[in-house]
Amino acid sequence: MPLPRFDKLPPEKRRTILDAAASEFAQHGYDGASFNRIIAAAGISKGAMYYYFEDKGDAYGAVLDEMMDRVESAMQGMPAPTDRESFWAILAEGLGRLEMQFFEDPQIAALMRSLYSRGPGDLTYLRLIERSRGWIRQLLVVGQSLGATRDDVPLDLLTEIVTAMMAALDQWFDRAMDTMPMEELLVLSPKSLELMRDLLEPKPR
């Protein structure tokens, strides 16, 4: 995470530094990224960079946090569901927004690829997965309150399953973008919601 003084920078200065770091990590991944190249692209001195970040890992964490903010912003302004069908309709719209952002922004796709390649041993990976887990848990609570999602399985277990499913879907589509035409991916995309609905809708007892 960046040092607290980074947050006190003017927004345009923070943006310049984060853009330089995001571009470097998207192009080269974490291991191949150069802290010196980030510093040069940001147009600041090495001393100033270390004044804001302890190391490359701190800068990487800041970039991924900002990426998650951008991804979550796609869900802003959506109405709250009021019944079972509106829950699934709104979820479909939200997932569609997320998928289009993923497909249309190569930098987000590259950063996600970098993150998943780090795996569960990486602290940034664990922190961002926990952030996703919290959002998914809140979604399931709303679904259960409306009778849209099942409640015969412990909420924590259901949250873990959906979190893992979303990560697996992200990784599959990320790999497929290298080999499949976008038209085919867009046809497959709604299947993600079908899989989730098959898993989550209440079952006859």
N, C-alpha and C positions, 0 to 999 in steps of 0.2 A: 504494500500500500504506500502511496506517496506520503511524504512527511507533511505535517499539518500546514507548514508554510506554503506548500504548493496551492492549497485551496484559497489562500489569501491573494494569489496573483490575479491581475485583471483577466476577465473571461477570455479576451482575445489572445493573451499570452498563453494561458492554459491550453486553449484550442490549438495554437501553433505547435506546442510541445507534444500534445496527445496525437495530433495528426501525423507528425513526424514519426513518432513511436509506432502508431498503428500501421503506417505504411511499411515500416521496416519489418515488423513482426508478421504482417500479412504476406510479404514477399519472401521472407527467409525462415519463417517459423521462429520459435523461441531459441533453439540451439544455434541456428545459423545467423541470428540477428546480431548486429554490432552496436554496442552502446555508443561507440565513437561516431558511427554513422548517424545515429539518432541525434546526437549532440550537434553534429555539423548541419543536419537538415533543419533542426530547430533554430539554428542561428544563435546559439548561446554558448557560453564558455563551459568547459568541463567542470570548473568549480561551481558555477551556477547550477548545473545539472545535479551535482551531488548535494547541493543545498536543498533540492526538492525531492530527490530520490536517493535511497541508500545504494541501490544497485539496479542492474537490468531487471531483476525479478520484481522490484517495486514498480518500475515503469510498466512492465508487462501486466501486473495486476491492475494498475490504473486504467490501462487501455481496455482490458477485458471487462472491467466494471462499467466503463463508459459505453462499451458495446452492448452490454446487457441493458443499460438504460435506454439505448436506442431501440433495442428489440422490444422492450416492455412498453415503450411509448406508442408502438403500433396498436396497443390495446386500449389506449386512452380514448375517452369520449364514447365508449360503447355503453348502451343502456344496461341496466340490471335486469336479469331474467325474472319473470314473475310466475312462470309455471314450467312444467316439464318440457314442452315443445320449444318454448322461447329459450330455455337453457341451452338446448342442443343447437338451435338456430344461431344464437349469439356465439356459442363456442365455435361453430363452423365458420362464422365470419371472422372471428379472432384468429383462428388457425390459418385461414386463408390470407389474412394480412401478414402474419408472421412468415408464412411460406413465400409470399411474393417479395417480402423484404429480403429474405434469404436468397431467392433466385436472382433478384435484381441488383443486389449489392455484393459484388465479388469480394470486397474487403471483409464483410461480415462472414461470408462463407469461408474465406481463407483463415480468418481468426478462429472460427469455430473448429476448423480442421486442426489448427495448431493446438488449441485447447484439448481436444479429444486425444491427440497424439501424446500429450503429456501424461494422461491417465490418472487413476485415482491416487497415485503416490504424490501428486503435485498439489501444493496447498491452494494455489489459485483455482485449480480444477475443483477441489473439494468445496471451496467457498462458494463458487458459482453454482455448483450442483445443489448445494444447500439452499441457495437463493431460489433456484427453480423449484426445489422441493417445497419450500414455504408457499410459493404461489400456487402450486398444484394442490396442496393441502387445502388452502382457502377455497379453491374452485370446487373441490369435492365436498366440502362442508356445505356450500351453497347448493350443489346438486342434490345432496341428501335431504336438505331442508325442503326441496321442491319435489322430492320423489323421483328425481331424474337419474340419480346414481344409487347403486346398491349400498345397503348398510348391513349386509349379512357377513361382511368381511371386516376385520379391524381397520380403522381408518389409516393407521400408520402403515399397515401392510399394503393397502390399496395405494397409498401415496408412493411407496417405494416402487411398486409395480409400474405405475404410470410414469414416474420419473425415469425409470430404466427404459420404458418403451419409447418415450420422447427422445431420449439420448440415442437410442438405437436407430430411430427413424431419421434423426438429424444426420447421423454418421452415414447411413445408407444413401440418403439423397445427396449428401456431399460427395461421396465416391461416384455415384451415378452421373453427376453433372459432368464428369470427365469423359463419359462414354456414351451417354444417351442424349438424343435430341430433346430440347426443351419441351416440345409439343408432347412427347411421351411422358415426361416427368409431370407436366401439368395435368395429364389425364390420370396419372397414378396418385397425385397428391390428395384428392378427396378420400382415397382408400385409408389414409391415416385416421381420419375421423371415423370411418366405418369400423376399423379395428378397435378404436377406443370405445366406441358406442357398444360394440358387441361385448367388450369386456366389462363395461361399467353399468349398463342398464340393469335395473332390478330383474331378477329371475324368478319364475314361479317357484313357490316353496312346496 
